[in-house]
Amino acid sequence: MPNKDAFGLVFTPNGRDAQIALALLEEAGTKGKVVEDIHSFVFDLGDDVAFAVVTEEALRSIDLRSIAFWIENQPSWSDLPFIVLTSRGGGPERNPSAARLSEVLGNVSFIERPFHATTFISVARSALRGRRRQYDARLRMEALDEGERRLQTALEAGRLGTWELDLGTQVLTTSATCKAIFGRGPDQLFSYADLLSAIHPDDRERMQAAVRTTVETGDDYSIEYRTVWQDGSSHWAEIRAQLYRDRSGTAVKLVGVSADITARIQTQEDQRRLNEILEQRVTERTRQLQEAHADVMAEVSQRERAEEQLRQSQKMEAIGQLTGGVAHDFNNLLMAVMGNLEMLERHVGDDSRAKRLIDGALQGARRGASLTQRLLAFSRRQDLKIGPVALCDLVRGMEDMLRRSVGSSIQIVTDLPENLPSVSADANQLELALLNLAVNSRDAMPGGGTIRIALRQENVSSSTSQLSAGKYVVMSVADQGHGMDEETLQKAVEPFFSTKELGKGTGLGLSMIHGLAIQLNGHLGLTSTVGTGTTAELWIPVSEVTAGRDTPERNSEILPHAATGPKRILFVDDDILIAMSSVDMLMDLGHEVMEAHSGEEALKYLRDDSNFDLMITDYSMPGMNGGDLVKAARTISPSLPVLVASGYAELPPGSDLEVPRLGKPYTQSQLAIEIAKALTDAID
């Protein structure tokens, strides 16, 4: 109840005390409410009572247990003030009955009758001020509770466990997630001694030394070590903490978080083993060459180049895998952000400032989604629409846009031979690649210059490390800029590497084109000389089909009526935040939604009630992934339409799913269109 609605509760059943108290309360600046008996008095006690006014004789001969019970069970922020009107000479110092009331009521002020009006008003105002401070304390406690709830949500979303170690008593307090990281159940006891025994013996001394260092120096505690669970299995944990001191500077406790990094360590170990295997192969090949060819200089040089190419390829592959995973996780996060913003935008009404803020946030989220698409392009996990493309027509169609993009100080010269064969590619991605190359060339010539865009056909007679044998069309973009040295050139296609000033480039342009070239079974070649310029060549395989007019995609506005209207949908996603926003979007579209957070839970719903019109499932889920769920669901309900959502732009190789796919992040309109398409395909 807000402070302005608080009132004084009056229980003075004898004489004119009630009327006098109401008049004085009004003069004191608060409203009053009179009750006639003890039951009404106890019933009306509550958070909205500013203070209670009672007479000593009204409480003298009644059972006070109900009042005492209410007082004992007040909220932690509340200590309701009582004003007790006593008879002459009846203060608690001289009156055992008044002293008894003081013990029961707690926060009590006594006013001996007869009293002056100003005395009563002063005591009432003082009680009201105290009660308002309690209301302020309630608001602060509620704010703290809300902050704690948000922190807990963030910890759960990040799968982080929390813990606290009292350095004086060695008492360890842990969350359920923290216990799980050490292989313990949420209800199991887990002391500091248990934690030490759960650490791998070879890592225990290192962990204890790190704790001592943090206590002695105050530096943040950060360590990774192996853990051994009660079933004997080995895992990895990452622990971070900060040291807390009391006012005298004495270290009193460590407070921190923990995370299970077993999967990450296993990936690193697999990569290390792969590196060892590759190194062993290189070493063995080197030995064979040395034994077979004693006179080893030209061939040694060739071998060294091959080794360097192998290492570079291996490094780029590892970076690509990491980048694809990061992009997938970002797409999931952006899904929750964009979905909630889109739903919020529908409920702000005419609040122009709120609309502007939401629109700004959506634009930022969409830029993030565009960035993840570049990451997926580099990691070769984007979904390409491959078809025959006439490169001459593509370049001519972009000339005006290219000239506007590079500015008036840059001249664009083209060499576009006629009768070049079509290439097998994605036209939209090629346009983006050409625009990126032109902008890079412009930035390399701040004083102006010429960009030359040329096309030519090449035949590769035998396979190389970069290209298979066959026919190619080469699109080259050459500038007269400052160029790159050999070291810079070797890093040019790595993601986030840029020679531009901070804030003027993402470092993803060339890496995106490099990933696109590999997806097209082509190659991106770079040559450069410092002070002379750079030439980029994109080799693209020739298509067996001649480019023609694109076939228009089916428009969602002409979908059959059978695919529209409210549907009963089973939505499956292990990420609570994504599930919340997506379910809200589906319900806002008018659908009835059943929400499941795992494949096993979804199958239970299908077994109990197969009367669903559609199932939408995330692909990347722990335990049973989306592909496994689809196969299992079809044994229960073979005709159930399915829509698979994924943070990757395409499903992993070997998923073998012939189902419609929904790329994350998606908007509500995209969701509605894909649902209609999936249902229409099922009807067809």
KOLMIKE-175914 format. One record per residue (C-alpha): residue in three letters; x, y, z. Coordinates in steps of 0.25 Angstrom, whole numbers, plus 5000, padded with zeros to 4 digits. Layout:
residues N
ALAXYZ ...
***
This chain:
residues 684
MET500050005000 PRO500650144996 ASN500950235008 LYS499950335005 ASP498850225007 ALA499350195021 PHE498350225033 GLY498250215048 LEU497450105054 VAL496650145066 PHE496150045077 THR495650135088 PRO494250075091 ASN493850165104 GLY493350305104 ARG493750415094 ASP495150365092 ALA494950315078 GLN494350445073 ILE495550525080 ALA496550435074 LEU495950445060 ALA496050595061 LEU497450605066 LEU497850505055 GLU497350595045 GLU498050705051 ALA499350625051 GLY499250605036 THR498650455034 LYS497350385033 GLY496750305044 LYS495850175045 VAL495050135057 VAL494749995061 GLU493749955072 ASP494349815077 ILE495649745078 HIS495349645067 SER495149765057 PHE496349825062 VAL497249705059 PHE496549675046 ASP496849825041 LEU498349815045 GLY499249815033 ASP500349875025 ASP499450005021 VAL499250035036 ALA500250155040 PHE500050135055 ALA498950085065 VAL498350165076 VAL497750085087 THR497350115102 GLU497950035113 GLU496549995118 ALA496149945105 LEU497349835106 ARG497349815121 SER496449695122 ILE496549635108 ASP497349515103 LEU498549585096 ARG499049455088 SER498349495075 ILE499049635075 ALA500349575080 PHE500249465068 TRP500049575058 ILE501249655063 GLU502149535063 ASN501849505049 GLN501949645043 PRO502849655030 SER504349675033 TRP504249825029 SER503049855039 ASP503049895053 LEU501649955055 PRO501550075065 PHE500550065076 ILE500050195084 VAL499450145097 LEU498550245105 THR498650215120 SER497950275132 ARG498550375141 GLY499850325148 GLY499750195139 GLY501050205132 PRO501850075130 GLU502850115141 ARG501750115152 ASN500750025145 PRO500949875143 SER499849865133 ALA500449965125 ALA501849905126 ARG501149775121 LEU500549845109 SER501949895106 GLU502549755105 VAL501449705096 LEU501249825087 GLY502749855085 ASN502849985078 VAL501950065088 SER501750205093 PHE500950235105 ILE500150365107 GLU499550385121 ARG498150455122 PRO497850565122 PHE498750605112 HIS498950735103 ALA498550725089 THR499950765084 THR500550645092 PHE499650545085 ILE499950615071 SER501450615073 VAL501450465077 ALA500550435065 ARG501450505055 SER502650435061 ALA501950305059 LEU501550335045 ARG503050375042 GLY503550245047 ARG502550165039 ARG502850245026 ARG504350205029 GLN503850065030 TYR503150075016 ASP504450135010 ALA505150015016 ARG504149915009 LEU504349984996 ARG505849964997 MET505649825001 GLU504749794989 ALA505749864980 LEU506849774986 ASP505949644984 GLU505749684970 GLY507249704967 GLU507449574974 ARG506449504965 ARG507049564952 LEU508449524957 GLN507949384959 THR507349374945 ALA508649424939 LEU509449324947 GLU508449214943 ALA508549254928 GLY510049254929 ARG510049114936 LEU510949184947 GLY510949124961 THR511149224973 TRP511949194986 GLU512449264998 LEU513549215008 ASP513649275022 LEU515149285024 GLY515049285039 THR514149155041 GLN514449095027 VAL512949075025 LEU512649065010 THR511249105005 THR510949064991 SER509749074981 ALA509148944974 THR509848984961 CYS511148994968 LYS510948854975 ALA510548794961 ILE511948844955 PHE512548754966 GLY511648634963 ARG510748654975 GLY509248664976 PRO508548784981 ASP508148724994 GLN509548664997 LEU510448725008 PHE511648785002 SER512648845011 TYR514048905008 ALA514648775012 ASP513748705002 LEU514148814991 LEU515648784994 SER515448634993 ALA514748654980 ILE515948724973 HIS516948634966 PRO518148604975 ASP519048664964 ASP518348794965 ARG517948804979 GLU519248874984 ARG519248974973 MET517749014977 GLN518149034991 ALA519349114987 ALA518449204979 VAL517549224991 ARG518649265000 THR519149364989 THR517849424988 VAL517649435003 GLU519049495005 THR519049594993 GLY517549624991 ASP517749584976 ASP516549524969 TYR516449374970 SER516449304956 ILE516749154954 GLU516449034945 TYR516648894951 ARG516148754949 THR515048694958 VAL514748554961 TRP513248514963 GLN512748414973 ASP512548314961 GLY514048324958 SER513848414945 SER514848524942 HIS514348664939 TRP514848814938 ALA514348934946 GLU514749084945 ILE514649154958 ARG514649314960 ALA514549394973 GLN514849524980 LEU515349544994 TYR514449615004 ARG515049695016 ASP514449745029 ARG514549895033 SER515849865040 GLY516449805027 THR516449665031 ALA516049565021 VAL514749495024 LYS514249425012 LEU514349384998 VAL513149394989 GLY513149344975 VAL512549264963 SER512849134957 ALA512649074943 ASP512748934937 ILE513748944925 THR513948804922 ALA513448814908 ARG514348934905 ILE515548854911 GLN515148734903 THR515148814890 GLN516448874893 GLU517048734896 ASP516448674883 GLN517048794875 ARG518448764882 ARG518348624878 LEU518048664864 ASN519148754864 GLU520048644869 ILE519548554858 LEU519848654847 GLU521148684853 GLN521548544853 ARG521048524839 VAL521848654835 THR523148594842 GLU522948464836 ARG522848524822 THR524048604824 ARG524848484828 GLN524448414816 LEU524848524807 GLN526148544814 GLU526448394812 ALA525948394797 HIS526648524793 ALA528048554798 ASP528248674789 VAL526748744798 MET526848904794 ALA525648924784 GLU524848814789 VAL525148864804 SER524648994800 GLN523348934794 ARG523148844806 GLU523348964815 ARG522249044808 ALA521348924808 GLU521548914823 GLU521249054825 GLN519949044817 LEU519648924825 ARG519748994838 GLN519049114833 SER517949034828 GLN517848964841 LYS517849094849 MET516749144840 GLU515949024842 ALA516049034857 ILE515649184857 GLY514549154847 GLN513949044857 LEU514049144869 THR513449254861 GLY512249174856 GLY512049134871 VAL512149274875 ALA511149324864 HIS510149214868 ASP510149254883 PHE510049404879 ASN508849364870 ASN508149304882 LEU508349424890 LEU507949514879 MET506649434878 ALA506249464892 VAL506649604891 MET505949634878 GLY504749544881 ASN504449624894 LEU504649754888 GLU503749724877 MET502649684886 LEU502949804895 GLU502749894883 ARG501349854882 HIS500949904896 VAL501650034897 GLY500450114891 ASP500650254887 ASP501950274896 SER502850324885 ARG504050324894 ALA503850174897 LYS503650144882 ARG504950224879 LEU505750144889 ILE505150014885 ASP505450044871 GLY506850074874 ALA507049944882 LEU506449864870 GLN507349934860 GLY508549894869 ALA508049754870 ARG507949744855 ARG509349794853 GLY509749684863 ALA509049584854 SER509749634842 LEU511049624849 THR510749474852 GLN510349454838 ARG511849494834 LEU512349404845 LEU511549284839 ALA512049324825 PHE513449314830 SER513249184837 ARG512549134825 ARG511249104832 GLN510349204824 ASP509149154816 LEU509449184801 LYS508449184790 ILE509349124779 GLY508949154765 PRO509549194751 VAL510049344752 ALA510449424740 LEU511649504746 CYS511649614735 ASP510249644738 LEU510449644753 VAL511649744752 ARG510949834742 GLY509649844751 MET510549884763 GLU511349994756 ASP510550104760 MET510450054775 LEU511950034775 ARG512250174770 ARG511350234780 SER512050144791 VAL513550184787 GLY513250334785 SER513650434775 SER515150424777 ILE515250284773 GLN515050234758 ILE514550104755 VAL514950034742 THR514349904738 ASP514849794728 LEU513649704725 PRO513849604713 GLU512549554706 ASN512149414706 LEU512749374719 PRO512049244724 SER511149254737 VAL511749214750 SER511049134761 ALA510849224773 ASP509949314782 ALA509749444775 ASN509349524787 GLN510649474794 LEU511549504782 GLU510949644782 LEU511349664796 ALA512749604794 LEU512949704782 LEU512449824790 ASN513349784802 LEU514549774792 ALA514249904786 VAL514149974800 ASN515449914804 SER516149974792 ARG515550104794 ASP516050104809 ALA517450074804 MET517450194795 PRO517050314804 GLY517650414794 GLY516850354782 GLY517250254771 THR516650154762 ILE515950014765 ARG516049914753 ILE514949804753 ALA515249694743 LEU514649564739 ARG515349454732 GLN515249304730 GLU516249204735 ASN516449054733 VAL517148974744 SER517648844738 SER518048774751 SER517548784765 THR518348874775 SER518248894790 GLN517349014787 LEU516548974775 SER516048844768 ALA516248824753 GLY515148894745 LYS514749024739 TYR514649154747 VAL514249294745 VAL515249394752 MET514649524758 SER515849614761 VAL515849744769 ALA517149824768 ASP517549964775 GLN518650054775 GLY518750064790 HIS519750054801 GLY519849904800 MET520149804811 ASP521449734815 GLU521649584815 GLU521249574830 THR520049654828 LEU519649574816 GLN519649444823 LYS518649494834 ALA517749574824 VAL516649464824 GLU516649434839 PRO515349484846 PHE515449624853 PHE516849654847 SER516849794841 THR517849894837 LYS516850004838 GLU516750104850 LEU515950064862 GLY514450074859 LYS514650074844 GLY514549924841 THR514049794847 GLY515149714841 LEU514149614836 GLY514049664821 LEU515149574815 SER514849464825 MET513449454820 ILE513949454805 HIS514949344809 GLY513849264815 LEU512949284803 ALA513949244793 ILE514249104801 GLN512749084801 LEU512649104786 ASN513749004784 GLY514649124779 HIS515749204785 LEU516149344789 GLY517549394785 LEU518249514790 THR519449584785 SER520049714790 THR521249804789 VAL521549914800 GLY521350044793 THR520749984780 GLY519449924783 THR518649794785 THR517949704776 ALA516849604781 GLU516449494772 LEU515149414775 TRP515149284767 ILE513749224765 PRO513449094758 VAL512649094745 SER511249054745 GLU510748944736 VAL509449024735 THR509249154728 ALA508749274737 GLY507349314734 ARG506149384741 ASP506049344756 THR504849264760 PRO504049354770 GLU503849294784 ARG502449264788 ASN501849384795 SER501249364809 GLU500049454805 ILE499549354796 LEU499649224805 PRO498449144805 HIS497349174816 ALA497649034822 ALA498949084827 THR498449204834 GLY497649224847 PRO497949184861 LYS498749054863 ARG499148964874 ILE500648964875 LEU501748894883 PHE502948984885 VAL504248914889 ASP505548994893 ASP506448974905 ASP506749124906 ILE505749184916 LEU505949324911 ILE505749284896 ALA504549194900 MET503849314907 SER503949414896 SER503649314885 VAL502349254892 ASP501949404895 MET502049424879 LEU501249304876 MET500149334886 ASP500149474881 LEU499849414867 GLY498649344873 HIS499249204874 GLU499049114886 VAL500449074891 MET500948954899 GLU502448984904 ALA503548874906 HIS504948894910 SER505548764906 GLY505348654895 GLU504948554906 GLU503848654911 ALA503348684897 LEU503148534894 LYS502348514907 TYR501448624903 LEU501248554889 ARG501048414896 ASP499948474905 ASP499248564894 SER499648554880 ASN498648654876 PHE499648764871 ASP499648834858 LEU501148864858 MET502348844866 ILE503448954866 THR504848904872 ASP506148964874 TYR507248874868 SER508448894878 MET507948834891 PRO508748754901 GLY508348604902 MET507348584891 ASN507648694880 GLY506548744870 GLY506848634859 ASP506748524869 LEU505448584874 VAL504848594860 LYS505148444857 ALA504548404870 ALA503348484869 ARG503048424855 THR502948294861 ILE501748344870 SER501148444861 PRO501648414846 SER500848524840 LEU501148634850 PRO501748764842 VAL503148804848 LEU503948934848 VAL505348924852 ALA506049054858 SER507549074859 GLY508549184862 TYR509449124851 ALA508949164837 GLU508949024833 LEU508848894840 PRO510048814843 PRO510548704833 GLY509948574835 SER508648624841 ASP507848564830 LEU506548644833 GLU505548674822 VAL504848784829 PRO504648934828 ARG505649014835 LEU505549144843 GLY506849224845 LYS507049294858 PRO506949404861 TYR505549414855 THR504449524856 GLN502949494859 SER502649524844 GLN503649424839 LEU503149324850 ALA501749334844 ILE502149324830 GLU503049194833 ILE501849134841 ALA500949154829 LYS501949094819 ALA502148974828 LEU500648954829 THR500348974815 ASP501448874811 ALA500848774820 ILE499548794813 ASP500148784799 
***
